[in-house]
Amino acid sequence: MTKETYEEQVEILEKSHRLAMYELMRTYAFSNCKYNIGDIFEDHIGRILIEKKLVHKSLGQITVEFHGVALIKGDKSNKKGTKRYAYLCNEKKV
Protein backbone atom coordinates (compact mmCIF):
# COMPACT_ATOMS: atom_id res chain seq x y z
CA MET A 1 0.00 0.00 0.00
CA THR A 2 1.33 3.40 -0.91
CA LYS A 3 1.06 6.52 1.21
CA GLU A 4 -1.42 8.03 -1.26
CA THR A 5 -3.67 4.96 -1.07
CA TYR A 6 -3.52 5.09 2.72
CA GLU A 7 -4.46 8.78 2.80
CA GLU A 8 -7.37 8.18 0.40
CA GLN A 9 -8.69 5.37 2.61
CA VAL A 10 -8.37 7.52 5.74
CA GLU A 11 -10.27 10.35 4.03
CA ILE A 12 -13.07 7.98 3.00
CA LEU A 13 -13.34 6.59 6.55
CA GLU A 14 -13.38 10.07 8.11
CA LYS A 15 -16.12 11.25 5.74
CA SER A 16 -18.19 8.14 6.47
CA HIS A 17 -17.73 8.70 10.21
CA ARG A 18 -18.80 12.37 9.99
CA LEU A 19 -21.95 11.43 8.07
CA ALA A 20 -22.84 8.68 10.55
CA MET A 21 -22.30 11.04 13.51
CA TYR A 22 -24.49 13.72 11.90
CA GLU A 23 -27.28 11.20 11.30
CA LEU A 24 -27.06 10.06 14.92
CA MET A 25 -27.21 13.67 16.17
CA ARG A 26 -30.15 14.40 13.86
CA THR A 27 -32.06 11.32 15.04
CA TYR A 28 -31.41 12.18 18.69
CA ALA A 29 -32.37 15.85 18.36
CA PHE A 30 -35.55 15.30 16.37
CA SER A 31 -36.72 12.40 18.55
CA ASN A 32 -36.78 14.78 21.53
CA CYS A 33 -38.62 17.58 19.67
CA LYS A 34 -42.38 17.93 19.95
CA TYR A 35 -42.61 20.89 17.54
CA ASN A 36 -43.18 20.68 13.79
CA ILE A 37 -43.09 23.13 10.91
CA GLY A 38 -46.09 25.44 11.23
CA ASP A 39 -46.17 25.29 15.05
CA ILE A 40 -45.60 28.28 17.32
CA PHE A 41 -42.55 28.09 19.58
CA GLU A 42 -41.91 30.37 22.55
CA ASP A 43 -38.60 31.08 24.23
CA HIS A 44 -37.27 33.81 26.53
CA ILE A 45 -37.18 36.32 23.64
CA GLY A 46 -40.64 35.80 22.20
CA ARG A 47 -42.66 33.61 19.85
CA ILE A 48 -41.95 32.40 16.32
CA LEU A 49 -43.86 30.53 13.66
CA ILE A 50 -41.56 27.62 12.74
CA GLU A 51 -40.57 27.47 9.06
CA LYS A 52 -37.45 25.29 9.26
CA LYS A 53 -35.84 22.87 11.75
CA LEU A 54 -32.09 22.18 11.88
CA VAL A 55 -29.73 20.29 14.18
CA HIS A 56 -27.48 22.48 16.31
CA LYS A 57 -24.50 21.45 18.43
CA SER A 58 -22.77 23.86 20.76
CA LEU A 59 -20.54 23.16 23.73
CA GLY A 60 -21.37 19.47 23.50
CA GLN A 61 -25.13 20.06 23.70
CA ILE A 62 -27.24 18.81 20.79
CA THR A 63 -30.55 20.61 20.22
CA VAL A 64 -32.97 21.67 17.50
CA GLU A 65 -32.65 25.11 15.94
CA PHE A 66 -35.89 26.65 14.66
CA HIS A 67 -36.01 29.33 11.98
CA GLY A 68 -39.17 31.31 11.43
CA VAL A 69 -41.15 34.53 11.50
CA ALA A 70 -41.12 36.51 14.75
CA LEU A 71 -44.63 36.99 16.11
CA ILE A 72 -46.07 39.94 18.00
CA LYS A 73 -49.23 40.22 20.09
CA GLY A 74 -52.11 38.16 18.77
CA ASP A 75 -49.67 35.78 17.04
CA LYS A 76 -49.31 38.02 14.00
CA SER A 77 -46.08 38.86 12.21
CA ASN A 78 -45.04 42.48 11.98
CA LYS A 79 -45.24 44.37 8.68
CA LYS A 80 -41.59 43.66 7.85
CA GLY A 81 -41.97 39.91 8.44
CA THR A 82 -38.94 39.85 10.71
CA LYS A 83 -37.33 36.43 10.91
CA ARG A 84 -35.30 34.99 13.75
CA TYR A 85 -34.11 31.69 15.15
CA ALA A 86 -34.60 29.95 18.48
CA TYR A 87 -33.28 26.83 20.16
CA LEU A 88 -35.32 24.03 21.71
CA CYS A 89 -33.10 24.10 24.81
CA ASN A 90 -34.34 27.69 25.45
CA GLU A 91 -38.01 26.71 25.44
CA LYS A 92 -40.09 28.79 27.81
CA LYS A 93 -41.51 26.57 30.51
CA VAL A 94 -45.15 27.28 31.29
Phi and psi restraints in degrees (value plus and minus 20) as a CYANA .aco file:
   2 THR   PHI    -109.4   -69.4
   2 THR   PSI     147.5   187.5
   3 LYS   PHI     -83.8   -43.8
   3 LYS   PSI     -58.9   -18.9
   4 GLU   PHI     -83.1   -43.1
   4 GLU   PSI     -63.6   -23.6
   5 THR   PHI     -82.3   -42.3
   5 THR   PSI     -62.9   -22.9
   6 TYR   PHI     -80.0   -40.0
   6 TYR   PSI     -68.0   -28.0
   7 GLU   PHI     -83.8   -43.8
   7 GLU   PSI     -56.9   -16.9
   8 GLU   PHI     -83.8   -43.8
   8 GLU   PSI     -63.4   -23.4
   9 GLN   PHI     -85.5   -45.5
   9 GLN   PSI     -59.6   -19.6
  10 VAL   PHI     -83.4   -43.4
  10 VAL   PSI     -63.4   -23.4
  11 GLU   PHI     -81.7   -41.7
  11 GLU   PSI     -62.4   -22.4
  12 ILE   PHI     -83.2   -43.2
  12 ILE   PSI     -64.7   -24.7
  13 LEU   PHI     -84.0   -44.0
  13 LEU   PSI     -61.4   -21.4
  14 GLU   PHI     -84.9   -44.9
  14 GLU   PSI     -61.4   -21.4
  15 LYS   PHI     -84.4   -44.4
  15 LYS   PSI     -64.0   -24.0
  16 SER   PHI     -80.9   -40.9
  16 SER   PSI     -61.3   -21.3
  17 HIS   PHI     -84.7   -44.7
  17 HIS   PSI     -64.6   -24.6
  18 ARG   PHI     -80.2   -40.2
  18 ARG   PSI     -63.4   -23.4
  19 LEU   PHI     -84.6   -44.6
  19 LEU   PSI     -62.0   -22.0
  20 ALA   PHI     -85.6   -45.6
  20 ALA   PSI     -60.4   -20.4
  21 MET   PHI     -85.6   -45.6
  21 MET   PSI     -60.2   -20.2
  22 TYR   PHI     -84.5   -44.5
  22 TYR   PSI     -62.8   -22.8
  23 GLU   PHI     -82.8   -42.8
  23 GLU   PSI     -59.6   -19.6
  24 LEU   PHI     -84.7   -44.7
  24 LEU   PSI     -64.7   -24.7
  25 MET   PHI     -81.4   -41.4
  25 MET   PSI     -63.1   -23.1
  26 ARG   PHI     -83.2   -43.2
  26 ARG   PSI     -65.8   -25.8
  27 THR   PHI     -81.2   -41.2
  27 THR   PSI     -65.5   -25.5
  28 TYR   PHI     -82.5   -42.5
  28 TYR   PSI     -69.4   -29.4
  29 ALA   PHI     -83.6   -43.6
  29 ALA   PSI     -67.3   -27.3
  30 PHE   PHI     -93.5   -53.5
  30 PHE   PSI     -44.9    -4.9
  31 SER   PHI     -92.0   -52.0
  31 SER   PSI     -40.4    -0.4
  32 ASN   PHI    -122.8   -82.8
  32 ASN   PSI      -5.2    34.8
  33 CYS   PHI    -133.3   -93.3
  33 CYS   PSI     103.1   143.1
  34 LYS   PHI    -115.8   -75.8
  34 LYS   PSI     -19.1    20.9
  35 TYR   PHI    -120.6   -80.6
  35 TYR   PSI     125.4   165.4
  36 ASN   PHI    -144.5  -104.5
  36 ASN   PSI     150.3   190.3
  37 ILE   PHI     -81.9   -41.9
  37 ILE   PSI     112.3   152.3
  38 GLY   PHI      80.0   120.0
  38 GLY   PSI     -33.2     6.8
  39 ASP   PHI    -101.7   -61.7
  39 ASP   PSI     143.6   183.6
  40 ILE   PHI    -122.6   -82.6
  40 ILE   PSI     109.7   149.7
  41 PHE   PHI    -137.2   -97.2
  41 PHE   PSI     118.5   158.5
  42 GLU   PHI    -142.6  -102.6
  42 GLU   PSI     111.7   151.7
  43 ASP   PHI    -147.6  -107.6
  43 ASP   PSI    -186.9  -146.9
  44 HIS   PHI     -88.5   -48.5
  44 HIS   PSI     -34.2     5.8
  45 ILE   PHI    -112.3   -72.3
  45 ILE   PSI     -60.1   -20.1
  46 GLY   PHI     147.0   187.0
  46 GLY   PSI    -172.7  -132.7
  47 ARG   PHI    -138.5   -98.5
  47 ARG   PSI     127.1   167.1
  48 ILE   PHI    -155.0  -115.0
  48 ILE   PSI     133.1   173.1
  49 LEU   PHI    -114.4   -74.4
  49 LEU   PSI      95.3   135.3
  50 ILE   PHI     -89.1   -49.1
  50 ILE   PSI     106.8   146.8
  51 GLU   PHI    -133.7   -93.7
  51 GLU   PSI     -44.7    -4.7
  52 LYS   PHI    -171.6  -131.6
  52 LYS   PSI     124.4   164.4
  53 LYS   PHI    -141.5  -101.5
  53 LYS   PSI     113.3   153.3
  54 LEU   PHI    -152.4  -112.4
  54 LEU   PSI     143.2   183.2
  55 VAL   PHI    -110.9   -70.9
  55 VAL   PSI     116.9   156.9
  56 HIS   PHI    -151.7  -111.7
  56 HIS   PSI     114.3   154.3
  57 LYS   PHI    -147.4  -107.4
  57 LYS   PSI     104.5   144.5
  58 SER   PHI    -165.7  -125.7
  58 SER   PSI     111.2   151.2
  59 LEU   PHI      32.0    72.0
  59 LEU   PSI      18.3    58.3
  60 GLY   PHI      61.1   101.1
  60 GLY   PSI     -24.6    15.4
  61 GLN   PHI    -116.4   -76.4
  61 GLN   PSI     110.1   150.1
  62 ILE   PHI    -124.7   -84.7
  62 ILE   PSI     106.8   146.8
  63 THR   PHI    -166.7  -126.7
  63 THR   PSI     156.8   196.8
  64 VAL   PHI    -119.4   -79.4
  64 VAL   PSI     116.2   156.2
  65 GLU   PHI    -126.8   -86.8
  65 GLU   PSI     105.0   145.0
  66 PHE   PHI    -122.1   -82.1
  66 PHE   PSI     117.9   157.9
  67 HIS   PHI    -137.1   -97.1
  67 HIS   PSI     118.4   158.4
  68 GLY   PHI    -197.7  -157.7
  68 GLY   PSI    -192.1  -152.1
  69 VAL   PHI    -107.0   -67.0
  69 VAL   PSI     110.2   150.2
  70 ALA   PHI     -90.0   -50.0
  70 ALA   PSI     115.8   155.8
  71 LEU   PHI    -127.3   -87.3
  71 LEU   PSI     127.8   167.8
  72 ILE   PHI    -131.6   -91.6
  72 ILE   PSI    -188.9  -148.9
  73 LYS   PHI     -71.5   -31.5
  73 LYS   PSI     121.6   161.6
  74 GLY   PHI      56.1    96.1
  74 GLY   PSI      -4.7    35.3
  75 ASP   PHI      34.5    74.5
  75 ASP   PSI      23.4    63.4
  76 LYS   PHI    -134.7   -94.7
  76 LYS   PSI     130.0   170.0
  77 SER   PHI    -103.6   -63.6
  77 SER   PSI     135.1   175.1
  78 ASN   PHI     -95.3   -55.3
  78 ASN   PSI     153.7   193.7
  79 LYS   PHI     -81.2   -41.2
  79 LYS   PSI     -52.6   -12.6
  80 LYS   PHI     -99.2   -59.2
  80 LYS   PSI     -35.6     4.4
  81 GLY   PHI      47.0    87.0
  81 GLY   PSI      21.1    61.1
  82 THR   PHI     -74.1   -34.1
  82 THR   PSI     112.6   152.6
  83 LYS   PHI    -128.8   -88.8
  83 LYS   PSI     131.3   171.3
  84 ARG   PHI    -174.4  -134.4
  84 ARG   PSI     157.2   197.2
  85 TYR   PHI    -145.0  -105.0
  85 TYR   PSI     139.0   179.0
  86 ALA   PHI    -167.9  -127.9
  86 ALA   PSI     138.0   178.0
  87 TYR   PHI    -133.8   -93.8
  87 TYR   PSI     119.8   159.8
  88 LEU   PHI     -76.2   -36.2
  88 LEU   PSI     -55.5   -15.5
  89 CYS   PHI     -87.3   -47.3
  89 CYS   PSI     -34.0     6.0
  90 ASN   PHI    -121.5   -81.5
  90 ASN   PSI      -3.3    36.7
  91 GLU   PHI     -76.7   -36.7
  91 GLU   PSI     115.5   155.5
  92 LYS   PHI     -96.3   -56.3
  92 LYS   PSI     103.3   143.3
  93 LYS   PHI    -104.1   -64.1
  93 LYS   PSI     110.7   150.7
